[in-house]
Amino acid sequence: MARDNGPDWSERGASADGKPRVIVIGGGVGGLSTGVYGQMSGLQTRIFETHVLPGGCCTAWSRQGYIFDYCIEWLIGTGAGNDANRVWRELGALDGKTVRDFDMFNKVVDEDGRSVTFYNDPDRLQAHLLEISPADAEPIRAFCADLRRFVKIELYPFLTPDPLKSVGEKLRTLLKVLPAFRLFWRSAATPMHRFADRFGDPLLRRAFRNIFYQDPETFPVLPYLYNMACAHNGNAGFPEGGSLGLSRSIEERYLALGGILNYRCRVDKILVEDGRAVGVQLKGGARHYADIVVSAADGYTTLYGMLEGKYTSPAIETLYGEMLDKPGLLFPAVVSAFVGLTGDFDPDDSHSTTYLLSEEEGRQLPGALQNSIVVQLRSRYSDGFAPPGRAVIHCTYFSDFHYWRQLRSEDRKRYWAEKRQVAQFVRGFLERRYPGMNERIELVDVASPATTKRYTGNSNGSILAWKAFSDAEDLANELVNKGRMQLPGLKGFYMAGQWVGLGGLIRAASTGRFAMQYICKELGREFRAFESQAGERWHPGKLGPFPQLDKALDKQAADRPARAARGGDAPALHATIV
């Protein structure tokens, strides 16, 4: 196994052992998954990752002994006995880990302190909602009745892309779908906004839009029912170690299978000869050659940067030309503020709460797209996120990427001032709701959408790429099904990751499985997948090391006033405000 090293791929020709070579661009979950399935299928794979950690957005970072977990809020596939869980077991993502399940999905609190808790149990949820608003019995009973039906449905289409499914697989899927076809059709055709407007109670009208913490705006009712049902069935929990823990486990599985993982390696160009991808050129000019190239990097950067816009189609041009900056089609960027504080913090039964803000409060959040803020008690998600006797809170809100990008490029001093404004708002907000909190806060760590862009390369700082259930979804699906994850006029090249998988870590992981099935078919090899047998108990020490980051942050904290004065910015993903 090799990390940051490996054999020489700078020359054309077959590998010494005769195995086909596959280069994977990007060490996020999609790229790691592609590598793992390639190794299991008898190929020799090599992943080039720009950063120093695996996972892309599925990451965390360390500061003064705290672990700030950035990505996972719930993970589909944490329960045994389903295809989503099978994917995670094949990738080794859950090896040796416990999973924490919650009996509620989210809590929503309005400006007057009224609250609604979205319990995953449909009976408990119905009783709670009826207590809040008996006059809304009809939509309450309708939603909970549908949730009961979803609880009994297990449909996880994450093993095989539709074009490669056998007749038997398609028949089995059809038999699962047919009994609930009308339920799927109706819940997919009903926008959550339209359903929520059926409630007379103003809190319920707003709260239902925020079951997923903040309002995705274009989602129908179906994904809410699906995810709450998964959570009720113990299949949408939080894995020990969190986001970086998941990525580290897949990295460990990949290396154990003999994969080669090179960090600090940015791919600038995909090498093409006679209409076939033959390798990559790194920043600095080094070239590496392979039989197949897979990009699990940002879609726009892949198509118009690494491939110089030479291999597109009308659908791709529409997707990345017209739709990329069109409102409502890309999952919003977020501002994150992590709070480290002394003492325990467990004020109520909610691990996650969306607070609906007044117009005045909303205006105080720089670049905010909605008048709400999400407060998650991350110390309750997994052990090891805070030093003994301390706690971590994660506050987030949807924010305008272009607002932050313009500030960072044109007015660095104001950019830093706006980050300080986020920290000050969070401090004041928590103090108003939990008097005495401000005295216990040790640090606030703020990451903006511009930071996310620099760290991951994701267009517009989006953490989930295209919105599912949007006009972009059909076009993106063409890359998976009609295009078989390839591009017109280019052989030996495939795409994986969020930009073809559309949202959610299980979908990102499944794109790696899909891509490798297509590759094996092209190469005439058997696709193989088997579960990891690693039995070592997970421990928080496996999250580290955090190469260079803590050292850079310590320097930044000491140097911050001077950096702010000259318009500097923090390295990597950090913007610490002590």
C-alpha positions as CSV (number, residue, x, y, z in Angstrom):
1,M,0.0,0.0,0.0
2,A,1.1,3.5,-0.6
3,R,0.2,7.0,0.6
4,D,1.9,10.0,-1.2
5,N,4.3,7.6,-3.0
6,G,3.9,4.6,-5.2
7,P,5.3,3.1,-8.4
8,D,6.3,5.2,-11.4
9,W,3.4,5.8,-13.8
10,S,5.2,8.4,-15.8
11,E,5.8,6.1,-18.7
12,R,3.2,4.6,-21.1
13,G,2.7,0.8,-21.2
14,A,1.3,-2.0,-19.2
15,S,2.0,-2.3,-15.5
16,A,4.5,-4.9,-14.4
17,D,1.8,-7.3,-13.1
18,G,-0.4,-6.8,-16.2
19,K,-3.3,-5.2,-14.3
20,P,-5.1,-2.3,-16.1
21,R,-4.3,1.0,-14.5
22,V,-7.0,3.5,-13.4
23,I,-6.3,7.1,-12.3
24,V,-8.9,8.7,-10.1
25,I,-9.0,12.5,-9.7
26,G,-10.3,13.5,-6.3
27,G,-10.1,11.8,-2.9
28,G,-13.7,12.6,-1.8
29,V,-16.1,9.8,-1.0
30,G,-16.9,9.3,-4.7
31,G,-13.2,9.1,-5.7
32,L,-12.3,6.8,-2.7
33,S,-15.3,4.6,-3.6
34,T,-14.1,4.3,-7.2
35,G,-10.7,3.3,-6.0
36,V,-11.9,0.7,-3.5
37,Y,-14.2,-1.0,-6.1
38,G,-11.3,-0.9,-8.6
39,Q,-9.0,-2.6,-6.2
40,M,-11.6,-5.3,-5.4
41,S,-12.1,-5.9,-9.1
42,G,-8.4,-6.6,-9.7
43,L,-7.4,-3.2,-11.2
44,Q,-4.5,-1.0,-10.1
45,T,-5.8,2.4,-9.1
46,R,-4.2,5.6,-8.1
47,I,-6.0,8.6,-6.5
48,F,-4.7,12.1,-6.9
49,E,-6.0,14.5,-4.2
50,T,-5.3,18.2,-4.0
51,H,-5.7,18.4,-0.2
52,V,-3.9,16.7,2.7
53,L,-7.0,14.8,4.0
54,P,-9.5,12.4,2.4
55,G,-13.2,13.0,2.0
56,G,-13.6,16.4,0.3
57,C,-16.6,18.0,2.0
58,C,-16.9,14.9,4.2
59,T,-14.2,16.2,6.6
60,A,-13.4,17.7,10.0
61,W,-10.6,19.7,11.5
62,S,-8.9,20.1,14.8
63,R,-8.6,23.3,16.9
64,Q,-7.3,23.5,20.5
65,G,-8.4,19.9,21.1
66,Y,-11.8,20.2,19.6
67,I,-12.9,18.3,16.5
68,F,-15.1,20.4,14.2
69,D,-17.1,17.9,12.2
70,Y,-18.3,19.6,9.0
71,C,-20.5,17.3,6.9
72,I,-22.7,14.4,8.1
73,E,-26.0,15.2,9.8
74,W,-27.5,11.8,9.1
75,L,-26.2,8.9,7.0
76,I,-28.5,6.6,5.0
77,G,-27.4,3.0,5.3
78,T,-26.3,2.8,9.0
79,G,-28.7,-0.1,9.7
80,A,-28.0,-3.7,8.7
81,G,-29.8,-5.7,6.1
82,N,-30.2,-3.3,3.1
83,D,-28.3,-2.4,0.0
84,A,-27.2,1.1,1.2
85,N,-25.6,-0.6,4.3
86,R,-24.0,-3.1,2.0
87,V,-22.2,-0.3,0.1
88,W,-20.8,1.1,3.3
89,R,-19.7,-2.4,4.5
90,E,-18.0,-3.0,1.2
91,L,-16.2,0.4,1.6
92,G,-15.2,-0.4,5.2
93,A,-16.8,2.9,6.2
94,L,-18.5,1.6,9.3
95,D,-15.7,-0.8,10.4
96,G,-15.5,-1.1,14.2
97,K,-18.0,1.8,14.8
98,T,-21.1,2.3,16.8
99,V,-24.0,4.3,15.4
100,R,-26.0,6.9,17.3
101,D,-29.7,7.0,16.3
102,F,-32.0,9.8,17.4
103,D,-35.7,9.6,17.9
104,M,-36.3,12.9,16.3
105,F,-35.2,14.4,13.0
106,N,-35.2,18.1,13.8
107,K,-36.9,20.7,16.0
108,V,-38.1,24.0,14.8
109,V,-38.6,27.0,17.0
110,D,-40.2,30.3,15.9
111,E,-39.4,33.9,17.1
112,D,-42.0,33.6,19.9
113,G,-40.5,30.4,21.3
114,R,-43.2,28.1,20.0
115,S,-41.7,24.8,18.8
116,V,-42.5,21.6,16.9
117,T,-40.4,18.4,17.1
118,F,-40.3,16.2,14.1
119,Y,-40.3,12.8,15.7
120,N,-39.4,9.9,13.4
121,D,-42.1,7.7,14.9
122,P,-45.3,8.5,13.0
123,D,-47.6,7.8,15.9
124,R,-45.6,10.0,18.3
125,L,-45.3,12.7,15.6
126,Q,-49.1,12.7,14.9
127,A,-49.9,13.0,18.6
128,H,-47.5,15.9,19.0
129,L,-48.7,17.8,15.9
130,L,-52.3,17.4,16.9
131,E,-51.5,18.8,20.3
132,I,-50.0,21.8,18.7
133,S,-52.9,22.4,16.2
134,P,-56.0,20.2,16.4
135,A,-57.5,22.3,13.7
136,D,-54.9,20.9,11.2
137,A,-55.9,17.3,11.8
138,E,-56.4,16.6,8.1
139,P,-52.9,17.4,6.8
140,I,-51.3,16.0,10.0
141,R,-53.0,12.6,9.6
142,A,-52.3,12.6,5.9
143,F,-48.6,13.2,6.4
144,C,-48.2,10.7,9.2
145,A,-50.2,8.0,7.3
146,D,-47.8,8.4,4.4
147,L,-44.9,8.2,6.8
148,R,-46.2,4.9,8.2
149,R,-46.3,3.5,4.6
150,F,-42.8,4.6,3.9
151,V,-41.6,2.9,7.1
152,K,-42.6,-0.4,5.5
153,I,-40.8,0.3,2.2
154,E,-37.2,-0.6,1.7
155,L,-35.9,0.7,-1.6
156,Y,-32.2,1.5,-1.9
157,P,-31.1,1.8,-5.6
158,F,-27.4,2.0,-4.9
159,L,-25.9,-1.2,-6.2
160,T,-26.2,-1.2,-10.0
161,P,-26.9,1.6,-12.6
162,D,-30.1,1.0,-14.5
163,P,-28.4,0.2,-17.9
164,L,-26.5,-2.7,-16.3
165,K,-29.3,-4.2,-14.3
166,S,-30.4,-7.7,-15.3
167,V,-34.0,-8.5,-16.2
168,G,-34.3,-10.2,-12.8
169,E,-33.0,-7.1,-10.9
170,K,-35.4,-4.8,-12.8
171,L,-38.3,-7.2,-12.1
172,R,-37.5,-7.3,-8.4
173,T,-37.3,-3.5,-8.3
174,L,-40.6,-3.2,-10.1
175,L,-42.3,-5.6,-7.6
176,K,-41.1,-3.4,-4.8
177,V,-42.3,-0.2,-6.4
178,L,-45.7,-1.3,-7.8
179,P,-47.5,-1.7,-4.5
180,A,-46.5,1.9,-3.5
181,F,-46.5,3.4,-7.0
182,R,-49.3,5.9,-6.3
183,L,-47.6,6.9,-3.0
184,F,-44.3,7.5,-4.7
185,W,-46.0,9.4,-7.6
186,R,-48.2,11.6,-5.3
187,S,-45.4,12.4,-2.8
188,A,-42.9,13.2,-5.6
189,A,-45.4,15.4,-7.4
190,T,-46.4,17.4,-4.4
191,P,-44.0,20.3,-3.5
192,M,-43.4,20.6,0.2
193,H,-44.3,24.3,0.0
194,R,-47.7,23.5,-1.4
195,F,-48.3,20.8,1.2
196,A,-47.1,23.0,4.1
197,D,-49.5,25.8,2.9
198,R,-52.4,23.5,3.8
199,F,-51.7,24.1,7.5
200,G,-53.7,26.8,9.2
201,D,-51.2,27.1,12.1
202,P,-48.4,29.5,11.0
203,L,-45.7,27.6,12.9
204,L,-46.6,24.3,11.1
205,R,-46.6,26.1,7.8
206,R,-43.0,27.2,8.3
207,A,-41.8,24.2,10.3
208,F,-42.6,21.6,7.7
209,R,-40.4,23.5,5.2
210,N,-37.5,23.1,7.6
211,I,-37.6,19.4,8.5
212,F,-34.2,19.2,6.7
213,Y,-32.8,21.9,9.0
214,Q,-33.3,24.7,6.4
215,D,-35.7,25.0,3.5
216,P,-34.4,23.4,0.3
217,E,-37.2,25.2,-1.5
218,T,-37.6,22.9,-4.5
219,F,-38.1,19.6,-2.7
220,P,-41.3,17.6,-2.9
221,V,-42.7,15.7,0.1
222,L,-41.2,12.4,-0.9
223,P,-37.6,12.9,0.4
224,Y,-38.9,14.0,3.8
225,L,-41.0,10.9,4.2
226,Y,-38.2,8.7,2.9
227,N,-35.5,10.0,5.2
228,M,-37.7,10.2,8.3
229,A,-38.7,6.6,7.6
230,C,-35.1,5.6,7.3
231,A,-34.3,7.3,10.6
232,H,-37.3,5.5,12.3
233,N,-36.0,2.2,11.0
234,G,-32.5,2.8,12.4
235,N,-31.0,3.3,9.0
236,A,-30.1,7.0,9.1
237,G,-27.9,7.4,12.1
238,F,-24.6,9.1,12.9
239,P,-21.5,6.9,12.7
240,E,-18.9,7.1,15.3
241,G,-16.0,9.3,14.1
242,G,-18.4,11.5,12.0
243,S,-17.5,12.9,8.6
244,L,-13.7,12.6,8.6
245,G,-14.0,9.3,10.5
246,L,-16.1,7.9,7.5
247,S,-13.5,9.2,5.0
248,R,-10.6,7.8,7.0
249,S,-12.2,4.4,7.2
250,I,-12.7,4.3,3.4
251,E,-9.1,5.5,3.0
252,E,-7.9,2.7,5.2
253,R,-9.9,0.2,3.3
254,Y,-8.5,1.5,0.0
255,L,-4.9,1.4,1.2
256,A,-5.3,-2.1,2.6
257,L,-6.5,-3.3,-0.8
258,G,-3.3,-2.0,-2.3
259,G,-4.5,1.3,-3.7
260,I,-2.1,4.3,-4.2
261,L,-3.2,7.6,-2.7
262,N,-1.2,10.8,-3.5
263,Y,-2.0,13.9,-1.5
264,R,-1.0,17.5,-2.4
265,C,-1.4,16.6,-6.1
266,R,-3.6,18.9,-8.1
267,V,-4.6,17.6,-11.6
268,D,-4.4,20.5,-14.1
269,K,-5.1,18.6,-17.3
270,I,-6.5,15.3,-18.5
271,L,-4.3,14.0,-21.3
272,V,-6.1,12.9,-24.4
273,E,-4.7,11.1,-27.5
274,D,-6.7,10.1,-30.5
275,G,-10.0,10.7,-28.6
276,R,-9.0,8.6,-25.6
277,A,-8.0,9.7,-22.1
278,V,-4.5,8.3,-21.4
279,G,-3.5,10.1,-18.2
280,V,-3.2,13.3,-16.3
281,Q,-0.8,16.2,-15.9
282,L,-0.3,17.6,-12.4
283,K,0.4,21.2,-11.3
284,G,4.1,21.5,-11.9
285,G,4.0,19.5,-15.1
286,A,4.4,15.9,-14.0
287,R,2.5,13.4,-16.1
288,H,1.0,10.0,-15.1
289,Y,-0.5,7.6,-17.5
290,A,-3.2,5.0,-17.2
291,D,-5.7,2.9,-19.2
292,I,-8.7,4.6,-17.7
293,V,-9.2,8.0,-16.1
294,V,-12.0,8.8,-13.7
295,S,-12.8,12.3,-12.4
296,A,-14.6,12.6,-9.1
297,A,-13.7,16.3,-8.9
298,D,-15.9,19.3,-9.4
299,G,-17.9,18.9,-12.6
300,Y,-17.3,22.3,-14.1
301,T,-13.6,22.2,-13.4
302,T,-13.4,18.7,-14.9
303,L,-15.3,19.6,-18.1
304,Y,-14.0,23.1,-18.8
305,G,-10.7,23.1,-17.0
306,M,-9.1,19.7,-17.2
307,L,-10.7,18.9,-20.5
308,E,-10.9,22.5,-21.8
309,G,-14.5,22.3,-22.8
310,K,-13.8,19.9,-25.7
311,Y,-16.1,17.1,-24.8
312,T,-19.6,18.3,-24.1
313,S,-23.1,17.8,-25.4
314,P,-26.2,20.1,-25.6
315,A,-27.4,18.6,-22.3
316,I,-24.0,19.3,-20.6
317,E,-23.8,22.8,-22.1
318,T,-27.3,23.5,-20.7
319,L,-26.4,22.0,-17.3
320,Y,-23.1,23.8,-16.8
321,G,-23.7,26.8,-19.0
322,E,-27.2,27.9,-18.2
323,M,-28.1,26.2,-15.0
324,L,-25.0,26.5,-12.9
325,D,-25.8,30.0,-11.8
326,K,-29.5,29.8,-12.1
327,P,-31.2,30.2,-8.7
328,G,-32.8,27.1,-7.2
329,L,-30.9,24.5,-9.2
330,L,-27.7,24.2,-7.1
331,F,-27.7,23.2,-3.5
332,P,-26.9,26.3,-1.5
333,A,-23.6,27.0,0.1
334,V,-23.4,27.3,3.8
335,V,-21.7,29.4,6.5
336,S,-20.5,27.3,9.4
337,A,-19.7,28.6,12.8
338,F,-18.3,26.1,15.3
339,V,-18.4,27.0,19.0
340,G,-16.1,25.4,21.6
341,L,-17.2,25.9,25.2
342,T,-16.3,24.8,28.6
343,G,-18.6,22.6,30.6
344,D,-21.4,20.2,29.3
345,F,-24.2,21.5,27.2
346,D,-27.4,19.5,27.0
347,P,-30.3,21.9,27.4
348,D,-33.2,19.8,26.1
349,D,-34.0,16.7,24.1
350,S,-33.0,18.1,20.8
351,H,-29.7,17.4,19.1
352,S,-30.6,19.7,16.2
353,T,-32.8,22.8,16.2
354,T,-33.8,25.3,13.5
355,Y,-34.5,28.7,14.9
356,L,-36.7,30.9,12.7
357,L,-35.4,34.5,12.8
358,S,-37.1,37.8,12.6
359,E,-36.4,40.0,9.6
360,E,-34.2,42.2,11.8
361,E,-32.2,39.2,13.0
362,G,-31.9,37.8,9.5
363,R,-30.3,41.0,8.3
364,Q,-27.5,40.6,10.8
365,L,-26.3,37.3,9.2
366,P,-24.0,38.2,6.3
367,G,-25.1,36.8,3.0
368,A,-28.0,34.9,4.5
369,L,-30.5,33.4,2.1
370,Q,-33.2,32.6,4.7
371,N,-34.2,34.0,8.0
372,S,-33.2,31.0,10.0
373,I,-30.1,29.4,11.7
374,V,-29.5,25.8,12.6
375,V,-27.9,24.9,16.0
376,Q,-26.6,21.4,16.4
377,L,-25.1,20.0,19.6
378,R,-22.3,18.1,17.9
379,S,-21.0,16.7,21.2
380,R,-24.2,14.6,21.3
381,Y,-23.5,13.0,17.9
382,S,-20.3,11.2,18.8
383,D,-17.7,10.9,21.5
384,G,-14.4,12.6,21.0
385,F,-15.5,15.8,19.3
386,A,-14.6,17.9,22.4
387,P,-12.0,17.6,25.2
388,P,-13.2,16.3,28.5
389,G,-15.5,18.7,30.3
390,R,-16.2,20.7,27.1
391,A,-18.8,20.7,24.3
392,V,-19.1,21.6,20.6
393,I,-22.0,23.5,18.9
394,H,-22.3,23.8,15.1
395,C,-24.3,26.7,13.8
396,T,-25.1,26.9,10.1
397,Y,-27.2,28.9,7.6
398,F,-27.6,28.9,3.8
399,S,-25.7,31.7,2.3
400,D,-24.9,33.4,-1.0
401,F,-21.6,32.2,-2.4
402,H,-21.3,35.2,-4.8
403,Y,-21.5,37.6,-1.9
404,W,-18.6,36.0,-0.1
405,R,-16.5,35.4,-3.2
406,Q,-16.8,39.1,-4.2
407,L,-15.8,40.2,-0.7
408,R,-12.8,37.9,-0.6
409,S,-11.6,39.0,-4.1
410,E,-12.3,42.7,-3.7
411,D,-12.3,43.7,-0.1
412,R,-10.4,41.3,2.2
413,K,-10.7,43.6,5.2
414,R,-14.5,43.6,5.0
415,Y,-14.4,39.8,4.3
416,W,-12.8,39.3,7.7
417,A,-15.1,41.8,9.3
418,E,-18.1,39.8,8.0
419,K,-16.7,36.6,9.4
420,R,-16.3,38.4,12.8
421,Q,-19.9,39.5,12.4
422,V,-21.0,35.9,12.1
423,A,-19.1,35.0,15.2
424,Q,-20.6,37.9,17.1
425,F,-24.1,37.1,16.0
426,V,-23.7,33.5,17.1
427,R,-22.3,34.5,20.5
428,G,-25.2,36.9,21.1
429,F,-27.8,34.5,19.8
430,L,-26.6,31.7,22.1
431,E,-26.4,34.1,25.1
432,R,-30.0,35.3,24.6
433,R,-31.3,31.7,24.6
434,Y,-28.9,30.3,27.2
435,P,-27.9,33.1,29.6
436,G,-24.3,32.8,30.8
437,M,-23.2,30.9,27.6
438,N,-21.0,33.7,26.3
439,E,-18.7,33.4,29.3
440,R,-18.1,29.8,28.6
441,I,-17.2,30.2,24.9
442,E,-13.5,29.5,24.3
443,L,-13.5,30.0,20.5
444,V,-15.6,30.4,17.4
445,D,-14.4,29.0,14.1
446,V,-16.0,30.3,11.0
447,A,-15.9,28.9,7.4
448,S,-17.6,30.8,4.6
449,P,-18.8,29.5,1.2
450,A,-15.6,31.1,-0.3
451,T,-13.6,28.9,2.0
452,T,-15.5,25.8,0.9
453,K,-14.7,26.7,-2.7
454,R,-11.0,27.0,-2.0
455,Y,-10.9,23.8,0.0
456,T,-12.9,21.5,-2.3
457,G,-13.0,23.4,-5.7
458,N,-16.8,22.9,-5.7
459,S,-18.6,25.3,-8.0
460,N,-20.3,28.1,-6.1
461,G,-19.2,26.5,-2.8
462,S,-22.0,24.0,-3.0
463,I,-21.6,21.1,-0.7
464,L,-24.2,18.8,-2.5
465,A,-23.9,19.9,-6.1
466,W,-27.2,19.8,-8.1
467,K,-30.5,19.8,-6.2
468,A,-32.4,16.6,-6.6
469,F,-36.0,17.1,-7.8
470,S,-34.9,20.1,-9.8
471,D,-34.7,20.7,-13.6
472,A,-31.0,19.9,-13.3
473,E,-31.7,16.4,-12.1
474,D,-32.8,14.9,-15.4
475,L,-29.9,16.3,-17.3
476,A,-27.4,15.1,-14.6
477,N,-29.0,11.6,-14.7
478,E,-28.2,11.4,-18.4
479,L,-24.6,11.3,-17.5
480,V,-25.2,8.2,-15.4
481,N,-27.8,6.3,-17.5
482,K,-27.8,7.4,-21.2
483,G,-24.1,8.5,-21.2
484,R,-23.0,5.7,-18.9
485,M,-20.9,8.3,-16.9
486,Q,-18.9,9.1,-20.0
487,L,-18.6,12.1,-22.3
488,P,-19.3,12.3,-26.0
489,G,-16.3,11.8,-28.2
490,L,-14.0,10.7,-25.3
491,K,-13.1,7.1,-24.6
492,G,-11.4,5.7,-21.5
493,F,-12.9,8.5,-19.3
494,Y,-15.7,8.4,-16.7
495,M,-17.1,10.7,-14.1
496,A,-18.1,10.0,-10.5
497,G,-19.0,11.9,-7.4
498,Q,-21.7,14.4,-6.4
499,W,-22.0,16.1,-9.7
500,V,-23.4,13.0,-11.3
501,G,-24.8,11.4,-8.2
502,L,-26.9,14.3,-6.9
503,G,-26.8,14.8,-3.2
504,G,-26.1,12.6,-0.1
505,L,-23.0,10.6,0.7
506,I,-24.6,7.2,-0.2
507,R,-25.2,8.6,-3.7
508,A,-21.6,9.8,-3.9
509,A,-20.4,6.4,-2.8
510,S,-22.7,4.6,-5.3
511,T,-21.3,6.6,-8.2
512,G,-17.9,4.9,-7.6
513,R,-19.6,1.5,-7.6
514,F,-21.4,2.4,-10.8
515,A,-18.4,3.8,-12.6
516,M,-16.3,0.7,-11.8
517,Q,-19.1,-1.5,-13.1
518,Y,-19.0,0.4,-16.4
519,I,-15.2,0.2,-16.5
520,C,-15.1,-3.5,-15.9
521,K,-17.6,-4.0,-18.7
522,E,-15.4,-1.9,-21.0
523,L,-12.3,-3.9,-20.0
524,G,-14.0,-7.2,-20.2
525,R,-13.3,-8.0,-16.5
526,E,-15.5,-9.2,-13.7
527,F,-16.7,-6.6,-11.3
528,R,-16.2,-7.8,-7.8
529,A,-17.4,-6.4,-4.5
530,F,-17.1,-7.9,-1.0
531,E,-17.6,-6.6,2.5
532,S,-14.6,-5.5,4.6
533,Q,-13.7,-8.0,7.4
534,A,-11.7,-5.5,9.5
535,G,-12.8,-5.9,13.1
536,E,-10.6,-3.4,14.9
537,R,-12.5,-1.1,17.3
538,W,-12.8,2.5,16.0
539,H,-11.2,5.2,18.2
540,P,-11.0,9.0,17.9
541,G,-7.2,8.8,17.3
542,K,-7.9,7.5,13.8
543,L,-9.2,10.9,12.8
544,G,-5.6,12.3,12.9
545,P,-3.1,13.4,12.0
546,F,-4.3,16.7,10.7
547,P,-1.2,17.6,8.5
548,Q,0.0,21.2,8.8
549,L,-3.5,22.4,9.8
550,D,-3.1,22.9,13.5
551,K,0.4,24.5,13.1
552,A,-1.0,26.8,10.4
553,L,-3.9,27.7,12.6
554,D,-1.8,28.5,15.7
555,K,0.3,30.8,13.5
556,Q,-2.9,32.4,12.2
557,A,-4.4,33.0,15.6
558,A,-1.2,34.8,16.7
559,D,-0.9,36.7,13.5
560,R,-4.5,37.4,12.9
561,P,-4.6,41.2,13.6
562,A,-1.7,41.8,11.2
563,R,-3.2,39.5,8.5
564,A,-6.6,41.2,8.8
565,A,-5.0,44.5,8.4
566,R,-3.4,43.6,5.2
567,G,-6.3,41.6,3.9
568,G,-5.0,38.1,4.5
569,D,-6.9,34.9,4.9
570,A,-6.5,31.6,6.7
571,P,-5.0,28.6,5.1
572,A,-7.1,25.5,4.1
573,L,-10.6,25.5,5.5
574,H,-10.2,27.8,8.5
575,A,-11.1,31.2,9.6
576,T,-10.7,31.2,13.3
577,I,-12.0,34.0,15.5
578,V,-10.9,33.6,19.1
